[in-house]
Amino acid sequence: MFIFVKKIILKSSDFIFQDQTSHIESDSFSWIAPSNIALVKYWGKKEPQLPANPSISFTLNDCKTETTLSVVKKKDEDSNFSIDVFVDGKLNEEFKPKIYKFFERIVLYQPFLKDYHFKIETQNTFPHSSGIASSASGMAALAMCLMSLEQELNPKMTSDYFYKKASFLARLGSGSACRSIESEIVVWGKNKTIKGSSDLFGIPFPFKIHPKFINYQDTILLVDKGVKQVSSSVGHSLMENHPFAVQRFKQAHQNLEKITECLTTGNLDDFISVVESEALTLHAMMMTSQPYFILMKPNTLQIIEKVWEFRKQTNLPICFTLDAGANVHLLYPEFVKHEVKQFIESELVMFCENNSYICDSIGMGAYQLSI
């Protein structure tokens, strides 16, 4: 049971594990964590996995990763990590290097990682070929499992500390994963608009959102299910010497302030303007980096033009956003769900690979499963 006591987290060293009061020989933990879609985009980072600008995202409800972590105390002491990874029930050696790298990054904060053998079993609720990045939901789910282990070793841990450290650890696996821990809207990156915001972890949006944004919809149009030509990690690194980086980072701070006002006042017109501008700016940064690259596909642009035309004709508050890829996220309030579904089926589905799309909505973050 969590003890609800406030704890102020100021620096990375506050997350170093020091207070082991219990010992366990074996146990298992299961968590489900969702993906998320950024409204103000994180693009550009500093080591270790710190954002060059703040971001804010909708937490999704249905696109999730389910992970079970089983741990057994090693009989002999050694300095190596002992890990087996199973994906969809099958042993998967390809994922092990990524998990090893993650453990290397977080072992300072969880030194007990070398004391156990870990069996990691993971699966997504969305198809692996869907074109949706699973690193955010996957690393968030694993971080929650690791924090459940830490909580067993230190039962006095506070709820506030549990979730902040989970977000902190998830960030070290995948930056955007820190926004998949809790709440329907999450802010990551220190800024003057959101009190308590931090580069170290994501925090729940602290203001009451307008009723128009309750159960907001996200339909993901799967334009291209293939592997991206340029990884997000490479794309982030290209912001280091980008000619427009300084102005972009300034713009992100300004747009976070604007989107905060939209979310609290229900101004959908301004919300649409900021969200679409952010999506196009993200891809503009890619197209003007050195080397430059394009992740959008011709069908991505076709969909965008169709959305603009539909919005102009109907005056319905539908907009698009993009992640670092070709797929299009359609964002719209629940009260226009029926009209948008008809629009997708009649005018957009032909631009999707194999007519594929996923209907999702805002969710509340990660949750634990009973074993």
Beta strands, then each sheet from edge to edge (+ up, - down):
strand 1: 26-40
strand 2: 45-46
strand 3: 50-51
strand 4: 55-73
strand 5: 82-87
strand 6: 90-91
strand 7: 116-124
strand 8: 185-188
strand 9: 202-204
strand 10: 217-221
strand 11: 319-322
strand 12: 328-332
strand 13: 357-361
strand 14: 367-369
sheet 1: 6+ 5- 7- 4+ 1- 14+
sheet 2: 2+ 3-
sheet 3: 6+ 5- 7- 4+ 8- 9+
sheet 4: 11+ 12- 10+ 13-
end
